[in-house]
């Protein structure tokens, strides 16, 4: 499903952004290469989740036939280590992405810190920002504060923080309930993207009362992309405003030693 943001920007329910004039497909936080590592050890995430990622990637390639693909964020968390046949899986994916001479560019927050095993053999060089037509692609953890954009008629496209909205609904019994949904969010200064992989979602729910008047949002649920009327959204209940971020393994080990 698609939503026409403007003549220059199309939102896709497969968690992608299409810039038709520049023939550029934009994806945020793909975390390529997890499949091979997860197949080698028990993991609570089913294999179908990884297969679904590749299906979406290549269905987007078939539908849009982009000349350029912009990947916002690391290929893996912190471009981390590769395990077993994971390196070959990464190289294979990038060979397919580059089919037909297609350009693939990675946009990261700190390119000087973005080298790592996940990039070896892919031919990918990370950059801090990418100018595509009137837009500037970035990957930073910011929602509201952006530098002045040049040109003025363009805006930032950010994949570094992923909007979540709490939306009222009814549970199976008909009682009032809430859903936390990922979303595309336009603040008037930037278009902020959801993550391509669902398990990279944000940990803080956006409070509609904090958004500027010109803000617009579209929520994602399965293959549906729905405009959200922000002025009619009730305040988020306190217990739904944040998600618990899993502790890092290093911190957990440190605590166990104390």
N, C-alpha and C positions, 0 to 999 in steps of 0.2 A: 504494500500500500504506500502511496506517495501523498505528500502535501506540498503544494506550491507555495514556498515562502515568498518568492519573487520570481521575476523572469530569469534571474541569474542563479537562484538557489532552489534546490529541490530536497526536501526531507524524505527519507526512505525508512519505512518501518523495520527494515533489516538492520537498523542502527547505523545508517550511513548517510552521507551528505553528497549530493551530486551538483557540480558546478558545470552546467551544460555549455556555456560559452567557452570555457577553458578546457572542456572535456576531461575534467579532473574528478576523481572519486576520493572522498575523504573518509577515513576510518580512524577510530580512537581506541587505543589499548586493546590490540588484538591478542597479545601474549601468545604469539606463534610458538610452536615447538613443545607445548606442554604434553601433547599426546604420547610421544615416545617415552618420556620419563614416567608418566602416570601408568602406562601399560606394564611397567616393570615392578610396580609395588602396589600394595593394597591402597585404595583411595575411595573416599566416600562419594566422589563425583563419577557418575556413570560414563562409559565410553561414548554413549550417544551424544553427550554434550559437546565433545570434541569433534565428532563427525558433523554435527549440525553447524559448527563454526565454518568448516571448510565448504559445506554446501552453500552457506550464505555468501561466502567470499566469491565463489566461482559463479553463483547465480547472478551476483551483482556485475561481475565481469561480462557475462553473456548478455545481460540486459542493457548495459550502458556502453560497452566497448570503449572504456576510457583510454585516453592516450597517456594519462598520468595518474598514478595512485599515490596519495599522501597518507602516510601512517603517522598518527600523532601518538607519541609515547614510546616506551621501551617495547622491544619485541618480546621480552620476558621481564618480570620484575627485576629492576636494576641490571638488565641485560645479562642475567645470571648464568651460572654454569650450565653446561649441557651434559646430558647423561646418555650413555649407550648410543643408539641410533638416532638420537635427537638431532645431532648436528646435520646428518644427511637429510632428515625430515625438513629442517629449516631450509637447506639449500634447494631441495626439490620444490618447496612452496615458492621460493623466490624465482626459480627458473620459470615456473608457471605464470607467476605474476608479471614477469618481464616478456612474456610471449608476444611476438610481433613488434618488438622494439619499444614496448611500453616502458615509460620511466617510472621508477619507484623511489620515493624520497621519504626519509624518516625525519620527523620534526620532534625534537626533545627539548626539555627545559634547560639542560646543562650539557651541551654537546661535548665539552671537555671531560665530562665524567661518564660519558655514555658508551665508551668502548667496552668490549667484553666478548666472551666466547660466543654469545648468541649471534654476533655479527660476522664472525669469521667465515669466509667463503661465500658470503651473500652478495658482496660487491656494493653494499649499502653504506653510504656516508651520512651520519646524522648532522642536521643543521638546527640552529636555534629558532629560526623563523623562516617561513616560506611565503613569498608574495605570489599570489595567483590572481591575476586580473586586479580588481579593486580590493581584494581581501588579503588579510595577513593571517597565516595559520600559526598557531602557537600551542604549547603544552605547559601551562602553568596553573598552579592552584589558586585561582582567583575567580570571583564571580562579579564583583561590583566595580573594582578600581582598575582602569586600563589607561595606558598612555593615549594621548591624542592620536587619532588614526589619520594617516596620509595615504591615499586621498580621502577627503572628507566624506565622499559619497559611499565609501566602502566601510568595512568594519572588521573586527577581529573574529576569528573562528578558533575557539579554544577547546582542546580535548583533555585538559589537565585536571578538571574537577567535574564530577558527574551529577547533574541535578536529580533529586528525588522529590516527589510531592506526595503528601498524604491526602488521599481523596476519599470522601465519605461514600459508603455503599451499604448494601444489605447483605447479611450473611445468609446461609442456606435456609435458616428458619424464618427469615424476614426481619430479623432484629438489626438495629443500626450497627454498622461496623466501619472499618477503614481499610484501605489498601495503600501501600507505599509503592509508587510507580516511578520508574525511570522516565526521563523526559529530555526533549530538546528545549532549551530556554534561550530566548532572545531578550537581552537586557536594554537594548537601545544602543549599546556600545559593542556588544559581542554576542555571537551565537555560540552557546555552550553545548557540547555534545554529550550524549550518553556513551557508555563504554560499549565496544563491539561485543565483548564477552560479558554475560550477565553477572558472573561472579566477581567482576571488577567494579561493581556499583559503588556509589558514594556512601558515606556514613552519616551525613547530616541532611535532614529534610529541609527543603527551602521554605522559608516563612513568607507567604505572599505579601504580608503587610510591609515587608522590608524591601520589596522590589519597586523600581521606578514605575511611573504611570505607563510608560510606553512598553513595558515588558509584555512578552507573549510566550506561551508555552504549549507544547504538544506532548501528551503522555503516550507511553508505549505499553501495550498489553497484547502478548502473542504477536499476531501480524497486523494488529490495529494501531493506527496513529490518530489520536483524537485531540482536537484543540481544547485547551483548558481555559475556562473563563476565570481568570485570576481574581477579579473583583468579587466574584460570588463564592469563592472558596473560603470555608470557615477556618478559624484559627486551628492550627494543628495541636492536638492534645499533647501535653508535656511528655508523656511516656513514649510518644511516637517520634519525638523530634530528633533523636539520634539513634544510631545502630551501634552495637558494641563491636569495636574493632578487635579482631583476634590478636592475641599477644604474639609477638615474634618469638621464634624458637630460642634465639640467643638470650632474650630477656627471661623466658621461662627457665632456661638452664641456670641463669644467674641466680634466680630466686631460689631454685632448688638447692643450690650450694650453700645458701646463707643459713 
